[in-house]
């Protein structure tokens, strides 16, 4: 029982602290249009996006690594990534072969939650059947400069 409880604590720590604090990049757009436009074109802003039923990690300037939800408790980091320079698939860094690596969502120090958290901005939500939903895909202004809800008087949905 204690081991099971501990396996839920670390992932929850990634999800809970930011709740209600992030305004989202759209809240910055009106007052900071030029900065918003410039940052939106950056590789950081494109660090994570959905591509069909999978998540694409990376802006595509160097490489893109794909991650797919396998079941209620795991995600698969694909063993082949797309490399811009060669315009071809090749082995994902750190992988021994093309089979990919399976990561459990509900394990202590969840690797997959850390991947989503670093490639997105704001609160990471856990929805039905172990689906991870980033507050805002990509590394936006608030990821580096802190939550802006207090400044803008609202939080992103």
N, C-alpha and C positions, 0 to 999 in steps of 0.2 A: 504494500500500500504506500509506504513512504517513498519508494523509488518511482512509483507512478505519479505521485503528487509532485515530486521534484521535476519530472519530465515535462510538466505543464508550466512550471514557474518561470523558467528562462524564456520560453517563447512569449509568455504574457508580458514579461518585462519589456520586450521589444515593441509590443502593441500598445500598451496602456499610457506611457508617460506623455505622449504627444496629443492625446485626445483633446479636441476642442481648441488647440492652440494655433493651428496653422490656418492662414487665410486662403492660401492657394495663389498661384502666380497671376491668375486673372484679376485678383484684387489689387495688384500692383500696377496693372496695365494703364489705367486712366492717368495716374500721376507720373508714371515713369515709362511712357510709351517707347522712347528711344532705347532705353536700357532693356525693357521687356522684349522688344523686337530683336535686339542684338543677342540677348541671352537665349532666346527661343531658337535661334539658328545654330547655337553652339552644340558641340558634341555632348556636353554635360546634359543639356536639355533633352537630348535624344538617347540618353544612356539606357533607357528601358521603354519598350513599347510592345503592344500586342500585335502579333502577326498570325491571324487566324486563331487556331486553338492553342497556340504556344506563345511564350514570352520571348522577345528578342533582347538580349543583354548586349549592350555596346551600341555606339552611334553608327557603326558601319564604316567609319573612316579607316580603321585598322582591321577590325574583325567584328563579327556578330556571332554570339553563342546562343543557342536556343535551349529553352527549358519548357518542359511539358508536364502538366499535372497528370500523374499516373492513376492515383486512386485517392481515397479519403485521407491517407496518411503519408503520401510521398509524391515527390517531383523527380523528374529525370532531366539531368543536364546532359544534352546530347554530346556524343563523343566526337562529332565532327562540327567544326565551326566554319563559317564563310569568311574568307580572307579577301579584303579589297584589292590588295596588290596583285594577287594571282587570279582573282575573280573565280575562285574555286574553293571547294570544301577540303579541309585537311584536319588532322587530329587536333582536338581542343587541348590547350595547354594543361598539363597535369594528368592527362588521361593515358593509360597504358595501351588502349585500343579504341576502336570506333564504337564500342558498345554503350558508352556513356556511364554516368555515375548516378545512382539513385540516392536521394536524400530524404530522410524522414522528416516530416513537418514537426512532429511532436517528440523531439528528442532534446535532451539538455544541450544548450548552446547550438540550437538549430542552424545548421549551415545555410539552408535554403532561405530561411527568414533573414539572415544576415545579408545574403545576396540581394534580396528584394529591398531591404532597408537601405543599403548603400547605393543602389541604383534608382532610388525614388526619393520623394520628399514628403514629409509629414507622417501621419499615422498609418501603420500597416494594419489592415483589418483581416480578421479571419472569419470567413463566411461559411455557410453550410458545406458539408462534405470536405472540409479542410482546404477550401479555396482561399488563397491569399490574394488580397486586393490592396495595391499600394494607394496611399492617399492621393498622390499625383505622380504618375510615371515620369522618370527623368530627374536629374539633379538640378532643381530650380533654386532660385534666390534664397528661399527660406532654409534650404538644407545647409547652407554655409553661414547665413547671417541671422538665423534664428526665426522662430515663429512670429508672424506678423498680425495675428488676430487681435491682439491688444491695441495695436496701432490702427487697424482698419475697423475695429469694432464688430467683427464677425468671424466666424470660422467656416472653413470649406466643408461641404457636405461630405 
